[in-house]
Amino acid sequence: MQVVYERCCGLDVHQKTVVGCRLLTGSKGTIEKAIRTFATTTNGLRELDHWLAEGHVQHSCSPLLGLHQSCSPCSS
């Protein structure tokens, strides 16, 4: 599989939670996958922001309008 984005995160947004699937590509091409759930409160969203910044995430997306398969990096 070809790496398009070296650091990305798919976000699944619900009423009370946001689930993030973060993929980080290492220097030798290894992929680190992490999945976390955050509350949709102010503090929860700040935690999400910190988690994305900590991984130096450059791109994120959310499965909207039926684009789930092309968006979510952790769906496979």
C-alpha positions in Angstrom: 0.0 0.0 0.0 1.3 3.5 -0.9 1.6 6.0 1.9 -0.3 9.2 0.9 -0.3 10.9 4.3 2.5 10.1 6.8 0.5 11.3 9.8 -3.3 11.3 9.7 -6.3 10.7 11.7 -9.9 9.5 10.9 -12.5 11.0 13.2 -15.9 9.4 13.8 -18.0 12.1 15.5 -21.0 11.2 17.6 -23.3 13.2 19.9 -21.3 12.4 23.1 -18.0 11.1 21.8 -15.4 11.5 19.1 -13.4 8.4 18.2 -10.0 9.1 16.6 -7.9 6.6 14.7 -4.4 8.0 14.4 -1.9 6.5 12.0 1.8 7.6 12.2 4.4 6.4 9.7 7.8 5.8 11.3 11.2 6.4 9.7 11.5 2.8 8.5 8.0 2.7 7.0 6.3 1.1 10.0 2.8 2.2 10.9 1.8 3.0 14.5 -2.0 2.8 14.9 -3.8 4.2 17.9 -7.5 4.5 18.6 -8.9 6.7 21.3 -12.3 7.9 22.4 -12.9 11.5 23.6 -15.9 13.2 25.1 -17.5 16.1 23.1 -17.1 18.4 26.1 -14.6 21.3 26.0 -12.1 19.3 28.0 -12.5 16.2 25.9 -12.0 18.2 22.7 -8.9 19.8 24.2 -7.6 16.3 24.9 -8.2 15.3 21.3 -6.4 18.4 20.1 -3.4 17.6 22.4 -3.4 13.9 21.1 -3.3 15.1 17.5 -0.6 17.7 18.2 1.4 15.1 20.1 1.5 12.8 17.0 2.2 15.8 14.7 -0.9 14.8 12.7 -1.0 16.8 9.4 -4.4 15.6 8.1 -7.7 14.5 9.5 -11.1 13.6 8.1 -14.5 12.5 9.2 -16.8 10.1 7.3 -19.4 12.5 6.0 -21.8 12.1 3.0 -21.0 8.5 2.4 -17.2 9.0 2.0 -16.4 6.6 4.9 -14.4 4.1 2.9 -12.1 6.7 1.3 -11.8 8.7 4.6 -11.2 6.5 7.6 -7.6 5.2 7.7 -8.5 2.6 10.3 -11.6 1.0 8.6 -9.6 -1.8 7.1 
